[in-house]
Amino acid sequence: MQYIFEAMTAIQLKTLLIHRISEINDVSFLKALKTILDSKTETGVIQLTQEQLDDIIASKKEIEQGLFIENIAFEKEVKQWLNTR
């Protein structure tokens, strides 16, 4: 049966897959399939959850208020902390 798929055009194969997927009622399988498809699509758009968006907004506010430490200073603090232990 593999040789049949090799002879199909991309459009024919997509049509076949769409038809076969429409017959599936197993939600777990469909979610797994969606994960696979999401990894192969190249939309360039990342969908964030509301919690992720809220975290980004909160982080931006902290930066505006100066509530951050630069990486070099942080690494220096960690080194000092580890040396005192």
Backbone as a chain_set.jsonl record, in Angstrom:
{"seq": "MQYIFEAMTAIQLKTLLIHRISEINDVSFLKALKTILDSKTETGVIQLTQEQLDDIIASKKEIEQGLFIENIAFEKEVKQWLNTR", "coords": {"N": [[0.823, -1.193, 0.0], [2.101, 1.182, 0.443], [3.287, 2.155, -1.914], [1.165, 3.36, -3.215], [0.745, 5.746, -1.787], [3.107, 7.058, -2.395], [2.778, 7.712, -5.052], [0.833, 9.598, -5.01], [-0.187, 13.023, -5.261], [0.694, 15.957, -3.361], [-1.619, 17.406, -2.779], [-3.645, 15.492, -3.195], [-2.973, 13.676, -1.197], [-3.298, 15.261, 1.101], [-6.063, 15.698, 0.966], [-7.026, 13.078, 1.29], [-6.071, 12.573, 3.895], [-7.452, 14.542, 5.383], [-10.067, 13.633, 5.074], [-9.876, 11.097, 6.346], [-9.147, 11.881, 8.952], [-11.425, 13.26, 9.7], [-13.121, 11.193, 10.327], [-12.324, 10.216, 12.751], [-12.911, 9.83, 16.193], [-11.645, 9.723, 18.593], [-10.546, 11.567, 21.125], [-8.097, 11.859, 22.494], [-6.273, 10.808, 20.646], [-6.661, 12.608, 18.545], [-5.748, 14.969, 19.747], [-3.047, 14.311, 20.061], [-2.334, 14.073, 17.392], [-2.764, 16.703, 16.595], [-0.714, 17.952, 18.007], [1.509, 16.916, 16.665], [1.031, 17.986, 14.112], [1.129, 20.717, 14.699], [3.814, 21.01, 15.236], [4.918, 20.874, 12.769], [3.915, 22.879, 11.186], [4.551, 26.061, 9.809], [3.904, 28.715, 10.797], [4.965, 30.737, 12.262], [3.856, 32.064, 14.325], [3.389, 32.227, 17.728], [1.284, 30.845, 20.056], [0.228, 32.086, 23.038], [-0.71, 31.333, 26.412], [-3.187, 32.795, 28.576], [-2.141, 33.053, 31.123], [0.614, 33.028, 30.581], [0.82, 35.403, 29.106], [0.066, 37.229, 31.108], [2.219, 36.874, 32.874], [4.318, 37.887, 31.322], [3.565, 40.582, 31.072], [3.639, 41.337, 33.781], [6.37, 40.956, 34.258], [7.499, 42.881, 32.559], [6.598, 45.195, 33.831], [8.008, 44.985, 36.254], [10.621, 45.305, 35.317], [10.466, 47.946, 34.364], [10.245, 49.22, 36.82], [12.699, 48.86, 37.815], [13.249, 46.502, 39.103], [15.133, 44.259, 38.812], [18.019, 42.233, 38.01], [21.11, 42.336, 36.397], [22.546, 39.833, 34.289], [25.343, 39.335, 34.548], [25.948, 40.477, 37.052], [24.295, 38.892, 38.607], [25.415, 36.32, 38.249], [27.843, 36.777, 39.524], [27.004, 37.199, 42.166], [25.948, 34.657, 42.732], [28.238, 33.072, 42.525], [29.724, 34.101, 44.7], [28.04, 33.408, 46.779], [28.078, 30.613, 46.581], [30.779, 30.167, 47.212], [30.888, 30.819, 49.892], [29.663, 28.809, 51.194]], "CA": [[0.0, 0.0, 0.0], [2.994, 2.339, 0.506], [3.518, 2.679, -3.249], [0.024, 4.211, -3.569], [0.99, 7.057, -1.197], [4.217, 7.694, -3.089], [2.311, 8.195, -6.344], [-0.147, 10.666, -4.799], [0.314, 14.381, -5.148], [0.494, 16.516, -2.017], [-3.038, 17.789, -2.645], [-4.418, 14.262, -3.046], [-2.677, 13.119, 0.117], [-3.963, 16.122, 2.088], [-7.501, 15.424, 0.89], [-7.23, 11.782, 1.916], [-5.86, 12.708, 5.34], [-8.567, 15.317, 5.939], [-11.226, 12.726, 5.126], [-9.631, 10.076, 7.371], [-9.172, 12.536, 10.263], [-12.821, 13.605, 10.027], [-13.791, 9.985, 10.803], [-11.767, 9.834, 14.054], [-13.608, 10.416, 17.335], [-10.795, 9.551, 19.77], [-10.037, 12.895, 21.459], [-6.68, 11.752, 22.827], [-5.544, 10.633, 19.389], [-6.748, 13.868, 17.8], [-4.843, 15.918, 20.405], [-1.69, 13.902, 19.702], [-2.171, 14.433, 15.985], [-2.647, 18.167, 16.56], [0.639, 18.272, 18.469], [2.405, 16.615, 15.547], [0.804, 18.968, 13.05], [1.606, 22.016, 15.172], [5.272, 21.035, 15.167], [5.319, 20.912, 11.362], [3.432, 24.082, 10.511], [5.509, 27.149, 9.924], [3.179, 29.98, 10.804], [5.789, 31.757, 12.892], [3.08, 32.68, 15.382], [3.347, 31.421, 18.937], [0.082, 31.103, 20.835], [0.499, 32.102, 24.471], [-1.876, 31.251, 27.279], [-3.42, 34.038, 29.308], [-1.182, 33.074, 32.228], [1.906, 33.434, 30.025], [0.713, 36.834, 28.795], [0.076, 37.951, 32.387], [3.599, 36.825, 33.379], [5.12, 38.811, 30.514], [3.179, 41.94, 31.466], [4.181, 41.56, 35.127], [7.827, 41.078, 34.132], [7.791, 44.192, 31.969], [6.387, 46.197, 34.882], [9.132, 44.877, 37.185], [11.777, 45.915, 34.654], [10.245, 49.401, 34.382], [10.444, 49.67, 38.191], [14.079, 48.583, 38.197], [13.282, 45.297, 39.944], [15.82, 43.198, 38.093], [19.461, 42.209, 38.17], [21.727, 41.923, 35.146], [23.071, 38.473, 34.356], [26.724, 39.333, 35.048], [25.881, 40.723, 38.496], [23.672, 37.717, 39.207], [26.415, 35.248, 38.282], [28.827, 37.138, 40.546], [26.364, 36.929, 43.461], [25.837, 33.208, 42.901], [29.597, 32.585, 42.806], [30.057, 34.487, 46.074], [27.199, 32.61, 47.664], [28.6, 29.246, 46.569], [32.077, 30.147, 47.867], [30.728, 30.971, 51.335], [29.008, 27.604, 51.729]], "C": [[0.866, 1.257, 0.0], [3.177, 2.97, -0.871], [2.382, 3.59, -3.711], [0.253, 5.62, -3.03], [2.096, 7.799, -1.937], [3.775, 8.298, -4.414], [1.332, 9.358, -6.214], [0.532, 12.026, -4.794], [0.074, 14.865, -3.723], [-0.971, 16.863, -1.789], [-3.907, 16.553, -2.448], [-4.219, 13.657, -1.661], [-3.341, 13.938, 1.22], [-5.462, 15.844, 2.124], [-7.833, 14.104, 1.56], [-7.108, 11.884, 3.431], [-6.997, 13.472, 6.006], [-9.795, 14.427, 6.091], [-11.066, 11.7, 6.247], [-9.712, 10.685, 8.771], [-10.605, 12.856, 10.674], [-13.602, 12.413, 10.556], [-13.347, 9.574, 12.207], [-12.517, 10.563, 15.171], [-12.814, 10.323, 18.633], [-10.092, 10.882, 20.08], [-8.545, 12.856, 21.779], [-5.826, 11.623, 21.567], [-5.535, 11.933, 18.594], [-5.837, 14.931, 18.413], [-3.39, 15.598, 20.07], [-1.386, 14.284, 18.255], [-2.006, 15.946, 15.828], [-1.25, 18.603, 16.988], [1.648, 18.026, 17.359], [2.267, 17.663, 14.453], [1.315, 20.346, 13.445], [3.123, 22.119, 15.046], [5.762, 21.158, 13.725], [4.827, 22.154, 10.612], [4.383, 25.226, 10.789], [4.8, 28.504, 9.877], [4.014, 31.098, 11.401], [5.079, 32.454, 14.04], [3.031, 31.727, 16.567], [2.093, 31.815, 19.713], [0.421, 31.0, 22.315], [-0.801, 31.958, 25.24], [-2.047, 32.594, 27.983], [-2.445, 34.172, 30.468], [0.2, 33.515, 31.744], [1.913, 34.924, 29.686], [0.774, 37.673, 30.067], [1.488, 37.996, 32.976], [4.496, 37.802, 32.62], [4.825, 40.251, 30.9], [3.751, 42.283, 32.837], [5.695, 41.744, 35.073], [8.224, 42.426, 33.554], [7.625, 45.309, 33.004], [7.532, 46.181, 35.884], [10.387, 45.517, 36.59], [11.66, 47.433, 34.673], [10.514, 49.982, 35.766], [11.867, 49.412, 38.685], [14.241, 47.355, 39.062], [13.873, 44.119, 39.168], [17.307, 43.276, 38.394], [20.042, 41.707, 36.847], [22.434, 40.589, 35.343], [24.487, 38.432, 34.943], [26.743, 39.53, 36.564], [25.294, 39.519, 39.218], [24.672, 36.576, 39.331], [27.473, 35.519, 39.357], [28.272, 36.847, 41.941], [26.3, 35.432, 43.741], [27.204, 32.617, 43.237], [29.999, 32.886, 44.244], [29.283, 33.628, 47.06], [27.732, 31.169, 47.736], [29.948, 29.128, 47.291], [31.974, 30.256, 49.387], [30.107, 29.731, 51.955], [29.985, 26.6, 52.119]], "O": [[0.391, 2.314, -0.415], [3.219, 4.195, -0.986], [2.607, 4.496, -4.513], [-0.015, 6.595, -3.733], [2.037, 9.019, -2.091], [4.343, 9.297, -4.855], [1.032, 10.029, -7.202], [1.682, 12.16, -4.375], [-0.672, 14.241, -2.969], [-1.5, 16.629, -0.702], [-4.815, 16.566, -1.616], [-5.167, 13.188, -1.032], [-3.886, 13.374, 2.168], [-6.056, 15.765, 3.199], [-8.804, 14.011, 2.311], [-7.937, 11.346, 4.165], [-7.455, 13.087, 7.082], [-10.478, 14.466, 7.114], [-12.002, 11.458, 7.009], [-10.28, 10.077, 9.678], [-10.962, 12.741, 11.847], [-14.648, 12.597, 11.177], [-13.94, 8.669, 12.794], [-12.729, 11.774, 15.096], [-13.274, 10.802, 19.669], [-9.157, 11.273, 19.381], [-7.807, 13.749, 21.364], [-4.78, 12.261, 21.448], [-4.507, 12.312, 18.032], [-5.219, 15.709, 17.687], [-2.592, 16.502, 19.824], [-0.295, 14.764, 17.949], [-1.2, 16.407, 15.02], [-0.672, 19.517, 16.399], [2.544, 18.842, 17.139], [3.263, 18.165, 13.931], [1.873, 21.063, 12.616], [3.654, 23.197, 14.778], [6.918, 21.515, 13.498], [5.294, 22.433, 9.508], [4.946, 25.335, 11.878], [5.079, 29.33, 9.008], [3.804, 32.27, 11.09], [5.648, 33.349, 14.664], [2.673, 30.559, 16.421], [1.876, 32.995, 19.99], [0.851, 29.949, 22.789], [-1.857, 32.399, 24.789], [-1.139, 33.426, 27.977], [-1.976, 35.27, 30.768], [0.878, 34.288, 32.42], [2.893, 35.621, 29.948], [1.448, 38.703, 30.106], [1.909, 39.021, 33.512], [5.339, 38.469, 33.221], [5.747, 41.055, 31.041], [4.281, 43.375, 33.042], [6.241, 42.599, 35.77], [9.184, 43.043, 34.015], [8.418, 46.25, 33.044], [7.985, 47.239, 36.323], [11.13, 46.198, 37.296], [12.632, 48.13, 34.963], [10.966, 51.122, 35.876], [12.198, 49.71, 39.833], [15.281, 47.185, 39.699], [13.198, 43.123, 38.907], [17.792, 44.257, 38.959], [19.521, 40.764, 36.252], [22.867, 40.266, 36.449], [24.783, 37.562, 35.762], [27.467, 38.834, 37.275], [25.739, 39.165, 40.309], [24.772, 35.939, 40.379], [27.941, 34.593, 40.019], [28.979, 36.313, 42.795], [26.568, 34.993, 44.86], [27.32, 31.769, 44.121], [30.551, 32.026, 44.93], [29.832, 33.179, 48.065], [27.822, 30.585, 48.816], [30.228, 28.103, 47.912], [32.884, 29.828, 50.097], [30.044, 29.641, 53.181], [29.611, 25.525, 52.589]]}, "num_chains": 1, "name": "protein.A"}
